[in-house]
Amino acid sequence: MSTAVKNRVRELREARGVSQVALAEAVRLTRQSVHAIETGRAVPAVDVALRLSQALDCPVEQLFAREQGDQQTVAEPVGRATAGRVALAHIAGRWLSYPLDGDGIARSADGIASRNGSERVDVSALRPTAETRDNVIVMGCSPALGLLADRLNARPGAGRFLWFQRTSTEALEALERKQTHVAGVHLVDAKSGESNVPYLRRHVRKRAVLVVTLARWQAGIVLAPGNPERITGVAGLGKRGLRLITRQPGSGAQMLLERELKRAGLPLRLAHPKLPPAAGHLEVARAVAMGFVDAGIATNDAAHAYGLAFVPLAEERYDLVVPRDELDDPRVARWFDAMTAAPYRREIASLGYDVARLGERVAEIPAA
């Protein structure tokens, strides 16, 4: 049995119907300071703790009580309900668990999940509840999202940012189900050739969202160094014996591949028969670099990461989609502040991203 300090500032503030801004004014602190205290990132001095107790009309001991034992959380699993290591997030008033399998092995867990015989899982916490409540979930296929999360997590401030590699369609579906705070997308409308917005208008129905550009990139054919197959365009993918890896259905890369194969009059079933679809751009590039396949569709930054040859097929705009009701969250505001700052712009520009319109608001889409 371990002893821990339970921070109940946020719980009691919300129970009394007091906003974070109002509490900050009452105790003569900034809203950011109150947020840091509520999430356990800052420990208040004695005088601040007393002011908080007065403002919330409760004893200090009730705000910062000691409790015994491991914390248990009942969470709604995102994806399959499996036992094992998970990340946690608190979104729309309920706890969500995200399995840390595959590449997630390198990420420290928030808890250990076990099946409880229902559609939910029991999670034995490995971090304080206040800390996991501060988690921000970002889904999308661009490695640039992971770079920004890593940059933010390396310094103090609101939010701990967790990037999960998902296709554009999977990220948008999670956004609709309130399972992620931010979704990254690159989906080109087949009729108009316009990026993202037409697709969002058709498929994002439940939530009003803001669409913000991260960058433009090139998508194309990733090949072994030196391009030994002498591929110059999508027609070359029909070459006898060429081993091609595909992406999951619903991914922007797979949609591009199918569109270009159809335009070239090639069959859609050219994939390597023994390999499942790749989970992301980097997985495509890794498969080519290790010699498992000869070609795949990915982005120029993925080719750059593994020193591979690259034949561009299309320039695409990669946008971030965030619900309107999340924009006042200081954690989300911090994400976009860091995204538009010069160090991040310079870093992803060095990987081949076009950042000329980074941070541009593309559209506001109302709920249906």
ROVEXVEX-184089 format. One record per residue: x, y, z of N, C-alpha, C in turn; residue in three letters. Coordinates in pm, whole numbers, padded with zeros to 5 digits, always signed. Example, Ala and Ser with C-alpha at 12.3 -4.5 7.8 and 13.67 -1.06 7.14 Angstrom:
<sites>
+01319-00569+00780+01230-00450+00780+01320-00330+00780ALA
+01285-00225+00708+01367-00106+00714+01290+00003+00787SER
</sites>
This chain:
<sites>
+00085-00120+00000+00000+00000+00000+00087+00124+00000MET
+00063+00215-00089+00141+00338-00096+00057+00455-00056SER
+00123+00559-00004+00053+00679+00038+00073+00787-00066THR
-00033+00855-00107-00023+00960-00208-00109+01077-00166ALA
-00082+01193-00226-00162+01312-00200-00265+01326-00311VAL
-00390+01331-00272-00498+01346-00369-00534+01493-00382LYS
-00512+01548-00500-00542+01689-00528-00686+01698-00578ASN
-00773+01766-00502-00916+01772-00537-00959+01914-00576ARG
-00863+02000-00612-00896+02139-00642-00993+02146-00759VAL
-00960+02079-00867-01048+02084-00984-01184+02023-00954ARG
-01185+01908-00887-01310+01840-00854-01404+01930-00774GLU
-01351+01997-00670-01434+02081-00585-01472+02212-00654LEU
-01381+02264-00736-01414+02386-00812-01531+02360-00904ARG
-01525+02250-00979-01633+02218-01072-01763+02187-00999GLU
-01753+02120-00882-01873+02089-00804-01943+02215-00757ALA
-01867+02323-00737-01925+02450-00692-01961+02543-00808ARG
-01938+02495-00930-01974+02575-01047-01887+02698-01066GLY
-01763+02691-01022-01670+02803-01032-01578+02780-01152VAL
-01564+02878-01237-01475+02864-01352-01329+02877-01307SER
-01240+02828-01390-01097+02838-01360-01054+02984-01353GLN
-01109+03067-01442-01077+03210-01442-01124+03277-01314VAL
-01246+03244-01271-01300+03306-01149-01220+03265-01026ALA
-01179+03138-01020-01099+03093-00907-00963+03163-00906LEU
-00904+03177-01024-00774+03245-01033-00783+03389-00982ALA
-00890+03458-01019-00908+03596-00972-00928+03601-00821GLU
-01002+03503-00767-01031+03502-00623-00907+03478-00539ALA
-00813+03401-00589-00692+03369-00510-00569+03445-00559VAL
-00591+03539-00651-00485+03628-00700-00372+03550-00769ARG
-00414+03459-00858-00319+03383-00939-00361+03395-01085LEU
-00272+03354-01175-00309+03345-01316-00387+03216-01340THR
-00463+03213-01449-00536+03091-01482-00438+02976-01507ARG
-00323+03007-01566-00223+02904-01593-00172+02842-01462GLN
-00157+02927-01358-00110+02875-01228-00214+02784-01165SER
-00341+02823-01174-00447+02738-01120-00451+02605-01195VAL
-00437+02612-01327-00435+02488-01407-00320+02398-01365HIS
-00203+02456-01341-00087+02377-01301-00109+02310-01165ALA
-00177+02381-01074-00207+02322-00943-00307+02209-00958ILE
-00411+02231-01038-00515+02130-01055-00461+02002-01118GLU
-00363+02014-01204-00310+01897-01273-00190+01836-01203THR
-00154+01891-01086-00044+01835-01010+00093+01875-01058GLY
+00101+01969-01152+00231+02013-01203+00294+02121-01116ARG
+00218+02173-01023+00271+02272-00930+00211+02245-00792ALA
+00293+02258-00689+00247+02240-00551+00234+02378-00487VAL
+00113+02414-00442+00094+02550-00390+00162+02571-00256PRO
+00212+02692-00236+00266+02729-00104+00151+02733-00003ALA
+00187+02739+00126+00086+02734+00232-00015+02846+00217VAL
+00032+02969+00187-00061+03080+00177-00157+03065+00058ASP
-00106+03008-00051-00192+02985-00167-00295+02877-00137VAL
-00252+02771-00067-00345+02664-00030-00456+02718+00060ALA
-00422+02808+00150-00523+02868+00237-00622+02953+00158LEU
-00571+03030+00062-00660+03112-00020-00753+03025-00104ARG
-00700+02913-00156-00783+02821-00231-00894+02761-00145LEU
-00858+02724-00021-00959+02666+00067-01068+02767+00103SER
-01028+02893+00120-01127+02998+00149-01218+03022+00029GLN
-01159+03028-00090-01238+03055-00210-01336+02942-00240ALA
-01296+02818-00207-01382+02703-00234-01460+02657-00112LEU
-01443+02732-00001-01521+02708+00121-01507+02564+00170ASP
-01383+02521+00188-01357+02387+00239-01222+02385+00310CYS
-01200+02289+00398-01071+02280+00467-00957+02248+00369PRO
-00837+02294+00404-00720+02262+00321-00704+02112+00308VAL
-00731+02039+00418-00715+01894+00417-00805+01826+00314GLU
-00920+01891+00287-01010+01834+00188-00959+01856+00046GLN
-00886+01966+00026-00829+01995-00105-00709+01907-00135LEU
-00628+01886-00032-00503+01810-00052-00497+01700+00053PHE
-00583+01597+00034-00594+01491+00133-00500+01377+00098ALA
-00454+01308+00202-00373+01188+00180-00464+01067+00176ARG
-00433+00977+00084-00513+00856+00071-00422+00735+00059GLU
-00475+00619+00092-00397+00496+00092-00432+00410-00029GLN
-00335+00335-00078-00363+00234-00178-00346+00282-00321GLY
-00348+00187-00414-00336+00217-00556-00467+00273-00609ASP
-00457+00368-00700-00575+00426-00761-00626+00334-00871GLN
-00758+00317-00877-00821+00236-00979-00913+00323-01063GLN
-00911+00303-01193-00996+00379-01284-01069+00283-01376THR
-01198+00306-01394-01275+00231-01493-01276+00315-01621VAL
-01228+00258-01730-01210+00335-01853-01278+00267-01971ALA
-01313+00350-02069-01369+00303-02195-01253+00280-02291GLU
-01233+00158-02339-01118+00132-02428-01139+00193-02566PRO
-01033+00248-02620-01033+00299-02757-00971+00190-02844VAL
-01051+00133-02932-01007+00015-03004-01051-00108-02927GLY
-00977-00214-02939-01016-00337-02871-00987-00327-02722ARG
-01073-00390-02642-01056-00390-02496-00958-00500-02458ALA
-00832-00464-02438-00729-00563-02408-00666-00534-02272THR
-00614-00638-02212-00540-00622-02087-00397-00582-02120ALA
-00334-00511-02027-00194-00472-02046-00172-00323-02028GLY
-00060-00276-02076-00020-00136-02059-00108-00043-02142ARG
-00150+00068-02081-00235+00164-02152-00196+00306-02117VAL
-00227+00397-02208-00229+00540-02178-00373+00577-02144ALA
-00390+00684-02068-00523+00728-02027-00545+00873-02068LEU
-00670+00907-02089-00708+01047-02112-00849+01066-02059ALA
-00878+01189-02018-01011+01223-01969-01073+01321-02069HIS
-01171+01273-02146-01233+01353-02251-01384+01342-02238ILE
-01451+01456-02246-01598+01461-02243-01654+01391-02120ALA
-01586+01408-02007-01638+01358-01881-01619+01212-01854GLY
-01541+01139-01938-01517+00998-01908-01373+00964-01937ARG
-01326+00857-01871-01190+00810-01889-01183+00717-02009TRP
-01074+00732-02087-01049+00649-02204-00913+00584-02190LEU
-00901+00460-02235-00772+00390-02232-00729+00357-02374SER
-00598+00371-02399-00539+00351-02532-00429+00245-02519TYR
-00445+00127-02579-00343+00022-02567-00207+00069-02617PRO
-00103+00034-02545+00034+00071-02584+00104-00053-02641LEU
+00051-00102-02752+00113-00216-02818+00194-00166-02938ASP
+00260-00255-03008+00340-00215-03124+00446-00114-03086GLY
+00449-00002-03159+00548+00102-03131+00526+00167-02994ASP
+00410+00145-02934+00382+00199-02801+00467+00139-02692GLY
+00542+00032-02724+00629-00030-02624+00732+00069-02569ILE
+00765+00172-02648+00867+00269-02606+00808+00381-02521ALA
+00677+00381-02498+00613+00488-02422+00577+00438-02282ARG
+00608+00515-02179+00573+00475-02043+00422+00480-02026SER
+00368+00382-01955+00223+00367-01941+00168+00452-01827ALA
+00040+00485-01840-00033+00551-01731-00095+00449-01637ASP
-00113+00326-01685-00174+00225-01601-00170+00089-01667GLY
-00213-00012-01589-00222-00149-01637-00369-00187-01639ILE
-00420-00221-01758-00561-00251-01774-00588-00400-01757ALA
-00707-00431-01705-00755-00569-01697-00901-00572-01738SER
-00944-00680-01802-01084-00693-01844-01171-00710-01721ARG
-01289-00650-01725-01379-00661-01609-01512-00727-01646ASN
-01515-00794-01762-01636-00865-01801-01738-00778-01870GLY
-01709-00650-01887-01799-00560-01957-01727-00500-02076SER
-01784-00394-02134-01719-00328-02246-01612-00230-02199GLU
-01592-00219-02068-01492-00129-02013-01377-00211-01953ARG
-01272-00140-01912-01157-00206-01849-01128-00139-01716VAL
-01075-00216-01623-01026-00163-01497-00878-00130-01514ASP
-00839-00010-01473-00700+00033-01490-00639+00063-01354VAL
-00533-00008-01322-00454+00021-01202-00351+00127-01238SER
-00363+00244-01173-00286+00361-01216-00138+00349-01184ALA
-00055+00397-01276+00089+00409-01256+00131+00554-01242LEU
+00037+00647-01268+00060+00790-01250-00055+00847-01168ARG
-00033+00959-01101-00143+01024-01029-00256+01063-01124PRO
-00378+01055-01074-00494+01089-01157-00484+01230-01213THR
-00437+01325-01130-00426+01464-01177-00333+01475-01296ALA
-00231+01391-01300-00135+01396-01411-00194+01336-01538GLU
-00262+01222-01528-00320+01161-01646-00439+01242-01698THR
-00506+01313-01609-00617+01398-01652-00566+01510-01743ARG
-00438+01542-01734-00379+01649-01814-00337+01604-01953ASP
-00351+01473-01983-00308+01421-02113-00391+01479-02227ASN
-00324+01508-02337-00389+01554-02460-00359+01451-02569VAL
-00463+01400-02633-00448+01298-02736-00448+01364-02874ILE
-00349+01328-02954-00337+01377-03092-00325+01255-03182VAL
-00411+01247-03284-00409+01134-03377-00386+01182-03518MET
-00309+01106-03594-00281+01139-03733-00160+01059-03779GLY
-00133+01062-03909-00026+00979-03964+00107+01053-03978CYS
+00109+01185-03960+00232+01260-03985+00328+01251-03867SER
+00454+01210-03890+00553+01210-03783+00576+01348-03723PRO
+00540+01454-03796+00556+01589-03743+00473+01611-03617ALA
+00364+01535-03601+00284+01545-03480+00361+01491-03360LEU
+00433+01382-03380+00516+01328-03274+00629+01421-03236GLY
+00687+01490-03335+00794+01585-03307+00743+01700-03219LEU
+00622+01749-03249+00568+01860-03171+00533+01814-03030LEU
+00476+01694-03017+00445+01640-02884+00572+01626-02801ALA
+00678+01575-02863+00805+01559-02793+00862+01694-02750ASP
+00852+01793-02836+00903+01927-02804+00828+01986-02684ARG
+00697+01971-02681+00617+02027-02572+00640+01952-02441LEU
+00651+01820-02449+00667+01740-02328+00804+01759-02264ASN
+00898+01816-02338+01033+01836-02286+01044+01960-02198ALA
+00939+02042-02194+00945+02161-02109+00814+02179-02035ARG
+00817+02252-01922+00697+02264-01838+00588+02344-01907PRO
+00465+02314-01868+00349+02383-01923+00228+02295-01921GLY
+00114+02351-01955-00011+02277-01952-00009+02163-02053ALA
-00052+02046-02010-00070+01934-02102+00049+01841-02113GLY
+00019+01714-02122+00116+01611-02161+00061+01552-02289ARG
+00137+01559-02398+00083+01534-02531+00124+01395-02580PHE
+00023+01317-02620+00043+01180-02665-00002+01167-02809LEU
+00093+01133-02898+00061+01115-03040+00040+00967-03068TRP
-00075+00937-03130-00105+00802-03176-00114+00803-03328PHE
-00034+00718-03391-00031+00713-03537-00158+00646-03587GLN
-00240+00722-03658-00366+00673-03711-00385+00728-03852ARG
-00463+00658-03935-00497+00711-04067-00584+00834-04050THR
-00598+00910-04158-00684+01028-04153-00827+00991-04115SER
-00878+00885-04175-01015+00843-04148-01030+00798-04004THR
-00935+00721-03954-00941+00676-03814-00936+00794-03718GLU
-00852+00893-03748-00841+01010-03662-00972+01088-03658ALA
-01036+01104-03774-01163+01177-03779-01273+01101-03708LEU
-01275+00970-03723-01376+00890-03653-01357+00902-03501GLU
-01234+00904-03456-01206+00922-03313-01250+01060-03266ALA
-01231+01160-03349-01274+01296-03313-01426+01301-03297LEU
-01498+01236-03388-01644+01231-03380-01689+01160-03252GLU
-01616+01057-03211-01653+00981-03091-01598+01043-02963ARG
-01533+01160-02976-01472+01230-02862-01368+01142-02794LYS
-01277+01088-02878-01169+01003-02829-01032+01065-02856GLN
-01029+01181-02917-00904+01254-02938-00933+01402-02934THR
-00832+01481-02897-00848+01626-02894-00820+01689-03030HIS
-00725+01630-03105-00682+01685-03234-00669+01570-03333VAL
-00715+01593-03457-00703+01493-03563-00626+01552-03681ALA
-00528+01479-03732-00453+01521-03850-00507+01450-03974GLY
-00526+01525-04084-00588+01466-04203-00519+01514-04331VAL
-00514+01424-04430-00478+01462-04568-00560+01375-04661HIS
-00678+01425-04695-00773+01353-04778-00814+01443-04895LEU
-00782+01401-05015-00810+01482-05134-00943+01439-05194VAL
-01032+01534-05217-01160+01506-05278-01140+01467-05425ASP
-01190+01349-05463-01166+01296-05598-01227+01384-05706ALA
-01340+01447-05678-01409+01527-05780-01346+01665-05799LYS
-01327+01736-05686-01280+01874-05696-01129+01887-05686SER
-01063+01786-05632-00919+01794-05608-00884+01878-05487GLY
-00984+01922-05412-00960+02007-05295-00923+01921-05174GLU
-00835+01973-05091-00789+01898-04974-00884+01911-04857SER
-00919+01800-04798-00977+01788-04664-01117+01846-04644ASN
-01137+01972-04677-01262+02039-04639-01386+01970-04695VAL
-01392+01934-04826-01511+01863-04874-01538+01734-04799PRO
-01433+01659-04769-01448+01533-04695-01501+01561-04555TYR
-01447+01664-04490-01492+01698-04355-01638+01740-04353LEU
-01679+01815-04453-01820+01858-04457-01915+01739-04471ARG
-01868+01634-04537-01952+01516-04555-01951+01424-04434ARG
-01837+01415-04365-01821+01309-04267-01812+01355-04122HIS
-01780+01481-04095-01778+01530-03957-01912+01597-03933VAL
-02001+01529-03863-02138+01573-03851-02176+01616-03709ARG
-02114+01558-03610-02160+01576-03472-02099+01696-03401LYS
-01985+01747-03451-01913+01851-03377-01873+01965-03471ARG
-01887+02088-03422-01834+02202-03496-01682+02201-03481ALA
-01610+02218-03594-01465+02206-03590-01398+02322-03663VAL
-01274+02346-03625-01186+02441-03692-01078+02361-03763LEU
-01047+02401-03887-00944+02334-03967-00825+02428-03982VAL
-00708+02382-03938-00587+02464-03939-00478+02389-04014VAL
-00410+02457-04105-00304+02393-04183-00177+02373-04100THR
-00124+02252-04106+00009+02227-04050+00115+02254-04156LEU
+00102+02191-04271+00203+02209-04376+00153+02145-04505ALA
+00229+02166-04609+00210+02090-04733+00327+01993-04746ARG
+00300+01879-04807+00407+01781-04828+00388+01714-04963TRP
+00488+01641-05005+00478+01561-05126+00454+01416-05088GLN
+00360+01355-05154+00335+01212-05139+00373+01144-05269ALA
+00433+01026-05258+00475+00960-05380+00526+00820-05355GLY
+00605+00771-05448+00656+00634-05442+00791+00634-05372ILE
+00800+00551-05269+00924+00534-05193+00995+00410-05246VAL
+01124+00425-05278+01200+00317-05342+01337+00301-05276LEU
+01400+00190-05302+01534+00165-05247+01631+00274-05292ALA
+01735+00300-05214+01834+00403-05251+01886+00382-05393PRO
+01890+00492-05468+01938+00484-05605+01833+00441-05705GLY
+01713+00404-05657+01602+00363-05744+01646+00254-05843ASN
+01688+00136-05790+01737+00030-05879+01632-00024-05975PRO
+01503-00006-05942+01397-00053-06031+01368+00045-06144GLU
+01433+00161-06140+01417+00266-06242+01269+00306-06259ARG
+01202+00321-06148+01062+00362-06150+01056+00514-06165ILE
+00980+00562-06261+00966+00707-06281+00824+00757-06260THR
+00730+00665-06241+00592+00704-06219+00510+00584-06179GLY
+00380+00606-06160+00296+00498-06109+00286+00381-06207VAL
+00305+00406-06337+00298+00296-06435+00403+00190-06405ALA
+00515+00232-06347+00621+00138-06315+00584+00038-06207GLY
+00478+00066-06132+00436-00026-06027+00377-00155-06083LEU
+00345-00154-06213+00294-00275-06278+00405-00367-06327GLY
+00529-00333-06301+00643-00413-06345+00636-00554-06286LYS
+00657-00655-06369+00649-00794-06323+00749-00820-06210ARG
+00700-00881-06104+00786-00919-05992+00809-00809-05890GLY
+00761-00688-05916+00782-00579-05822+00697-00602-05697LEU
+00757-00588-05580+00687-00610-05452+00640-00476-05397ARG
+00510-00461-05387+00450-00334-05345+00379-00352-05211LEU
+00403-00261-05118+00330-00263-04990+00223-00153-04995ILE
+00105-00183-04942-00004-00087-04942-00021-00028-04802THR
-00116+00063-04789-00155+00120-04660-00296+00075-04624ARG
-00337+00106-04500-00471+00063-04457-00579+00137-04535GLN
-00695+00073-04553-00808+00144-04613-00843+00267-04530PRO
-00876+00376-04597-00910+00499-04526-00794+00593-04506GLY
-00673+00547-04540-00557+00636-04529-00545+00719-04655SER
-00493+00841-04641-00473+00926-04757-00379+00865-04859GLY
-00276+00794-04811-00179+00732-04901-00244+00621-04984ALA
-00330+00541-04923-00396+00435-04997-00494+00491-05099GLN
-00563+00598-05062-00654+00663-05157-00577+00717-05277MET
-00459+00774-05250-00375+00825-05359-00330+00711-05449LEU
-00285+00600-05390-00240+00485-05468-00352+00433-05557LEU
-00470+00414-05502-00581+00360-05580-00622+00456-05691GLU
-00619+00585-05661-00655+00685-05762-00556+00684-05878ARG
-00427+00675-05846-00324+00679-05950-00319+00548-06029GLU
-00342+00434-05963-00346+00307-06035-00462+00304-06134LEU
-00576+00354-06092-00693+00358-06180-00665+00448-06300LYS
-00600+00562-06275-00568+00655-06383-00471+00591-06483ARG
-00381+00506-06432-00282+00440-06519-00335+00312-06582ALA
-00460+00274-06548-00518+00154-06605-00459+00026-06547GLY
-00410+00034-06423-00351-00083-06357-00449-00141-06256LEU
-00442-00272-06232-00532-00333-06132-00497-00285-05991PRO
-00596-00287-05903-00575-00240-05767-00500-00342-05683LEU
-00498-00467-05725-00437-00572-05644-00294-00600-05690ARG
-00206-00510-05655-00065-00528-05688+00020-00553-05564LEU
-00046-00558-05448+00029-00562-05323+00103-00695-05306ALA
+00211-00689-05227+00284-00809-05189+00188-00901-05113HIS
+00170-01026-05158+00067-01113-05100+00091-01153-04955PRO
+00215-01147-04907+00246-01196-04773+00258-01083-04669LYS
+00243-00959-04712+00259-00848-04618+00126-00778-04594LEU
+00090-00754-04467-00031-00677-04439-00007-00530-04471PRO
-00114-00452-04486-00096-00308-04511-00013-00243-04401PRO
+00068-00146-04439+00152-00075-04342+00068+00020-04258ALA
+00112+00043-04134+00036+00126-04040+00064+00274-04054ALA
+00165+00312-04130+00196+00454-04145+00305+00476-04247GLY
+00334+00603-04273+00436+00638-04372+00572+00582-04334HIS
+00608+00591-04207+00738+00542-04164+00748+00390-04176LEU
+00637+00321-04155+00639+00175-04169+00659+00134-04315GLU
+00601+00211-04407+00625+00186-04549+00774+00203-04580VAL
+00830+00316-04536+00970+00343-04564+01062+00238-04500ALA
+01026+00194-04381+01107+00093-04312+01105-00039-04389ARG
+00989-00077-04441+00979-00202-04516+01064-00197-04643ALA
+01066-00081-04709+01150-00065-04829+01297-00067-04791VAL
+01331+00005-04686+01472+00015-04644+01529-00122-04604ALA
+01445-00208-04546+01492-00340-04501+01486-00444-04612MET
+01436-00405-04730+01435-00496-04843+01318-00593-04846GLY
+01218-00572-04758+01101-00660-04760+01016-00637-04885PHE
+01015-00513-04933+00939-00477-05053+01025-00385-05139VAL
+00979-00362-05261+01052-00273-05352+00996-00131-05352ASP
+00867-00117-05320+00805+00014-05332+00683+00026-05242ALA
+00646+00150-05214+00525+00180-05139+00495+00328-05152GLY
+00376+00367-05108+00336+00507-05112+00354+00568-04974ILE
+00430+00677-04968+00454+00746-04841+00488+00891-04873ALA
+00532+00963-04773+00563+01105-04789+00714+01126-04801THR
+00751+01244-04848+00893+01272-04870+00973+01271-04741ASN
+00910+01310-04627+00985+01308-04502+01017+01165-04458ASP
+00927+01070-04487+00954+00931-04453+01068+00877-04538ALA
+01069+00912-04668+01180+00871-04754+01311+00932-04706ALA
+01305+01059-04666+01423+01129-04615+01477+01061-04490HIS
+01388+01015-04402+01430+00955-04275+01513+00829-04297ALA
+01485+00755-04406+01555+00629-04429+01651+00636-04548TYR
+01674+00754-04602+01768+00770-04713+01725+00701-04839GLY
+01594+00703-04868+01540+00630-04983+01517+00721-05103LEU
+01504+00658-05220+01466+00732-05341+01317+00765-05332ALA
+01279+00874-05397+01140+00921-05386+01095+00977-05520PHE
+00980+00929-05567+00920+00979-05691+00788+01047-05655VAL
+00782+01180-05659+00659+01249-05617+00542+01222-05712PRO
+00424+01205-05652+00301+01187-05730+00203+01302-05708LEU
+00204+01360-05588+00106+01465-05558+00159+01552-05445ALA
+00115+01677-05444+00140+01765-05330+00010+01774-05252GLU
+00017+01753-05123-00102+01749-05040-00091+01848-04925GLU
-00206+01892-04877-00209+01979-04759-00248+01896-04638ARG
-00165+01904-04536-00193+01832-04411-00252+01930-04311TYR
-00377+01905-04272-00449+01994-04181-00472+01927-04047ASP
-00488+02010-03945-00530+01964-03813-00674+02007-03790LEU
-00753+01917-03736-00894+01943-03709-00913+01940-03558VAL
-00970+02049-03504-00992+02058-03359-01134+02106-03334VAL
-01206+02044-03241-01342+02089-03210-01343+02232-03158PRO
-01445+02308-03196-01455+02447-03152-01458+02456-03000ARG
-01524+02359-02934-01536+02367-02789-01408+02332-02715ASP
-01302+02292-02790-01172+02263-02727-01077+02382-02736GLU
-01113+02485-02810-01018+02593-02838-00982+02675-02715LEU
-01070+02681-02615-01040+02756-02494-00956+02678-02394ASP
-00933+02551-02422-00851+02468-02335-00706+02519-02343ASP
-00644+02556-02230-00506+02608-02236-00407+02508-02291PRO
-00436+02379-02280-00346+02279-02335-00349+02283-02488ARG
-00469+02294-02545-00481+02302-02690-00421+02432-02742VAL
-00442+02541-02667-00382+02668-02706-00229+02658-02706ALA
-00175+02588-02609-00029+02570-02602+00022+02490-02722ARG
-00054+02389-02763-00017+02309-02881-00002+02397-03005TRP
-00101+02483-03029-00097+02565-03149+00006+02678-03137PHE
+00029+02727-03016+00135+02827-02998+00271+02769-03034ASP
+00298+02648-02987+00427+02584-03017+00437+02546-03164ALA
+00324+02510-03224+00324+02470-03365+00363+02585-03456MET
+00321+02706-03421+00349+02821-03507+00480+02891-03471THR
+00548+02846-03367+00674+02909-03325+00787+02873-03421ALA
+00887+02960-03428+00996+02946-03525+01075+02815-03512ALA
+01109+02767-03390+01190+02644-03383+01123+02525-03448PRO
+00993+02508-03426+00922+02395-03485+00910+02411-03636TYR
+00882+02532-03682+00874+02556-03826+01005+02519-03894ARG
+01116+02560-03834+01248+02532-03893+01276+02382-03895ARG
+01235+02313-03788+01264+02170-03779+01191+02092-03887GLU
+01059+02114-03901+00988+02033-04000+01017+02079-04142ILE
+01056+02207-04159+01098+02252-04292+01223+02177-04336ALA
+01311+02144-04241+01433+02071-04274+01403+01928-04319SER
+01282+01878-04290+01242+01744-04330+01166+01744-04462LEU
+01152+01861-04523+01086+01869-04652+00943+01919-04650GLY
+00893+01957-04533+00757+02013-04526+00760+02158-04575TYR
+00655+02196-04646+00637+02334-04688+00554+02404-04580ASP
+00616+02496-04506+00551+02559-04390+00503+02700-04420VAL
+00494+02736-04547+00456+02873-04583+00320+02912-04525ALA
+00228+02816-04515+00094+02846-04464+00065+02779-04331ARG
+00170+02742-04260+00153+02679-04129+00074+02771-04037LEU
-00029+02719-03971-00110+02797-03879-00228+02868-03943GLY
-00242+02858-04076-00352+02926-04145-00484+02856-04116GLU
-00586+02936-04081-00719+02880-04058-00787+02860-04193ARG
-00814+02735-04225-00866+02701-04357-01018+02713-04360VAL
-01084+02662-04256-01231+02661-04256-01284+02639-04116ALA
-01406+02684-04095-01483+02649-03976-01607+02574-04024GLU
-01624+02454-03973-01734+02368-04020-01831+02346-03905ILE
-01955+02391-03919-02052+02375-03811-02100+02231-03798PRO
-02153+02197-03683-02214+02066-03665-02340+02057-03751ALA
-02367+01937-03797-02485+01919-03884-02614+01930-03803ALA
</sites>
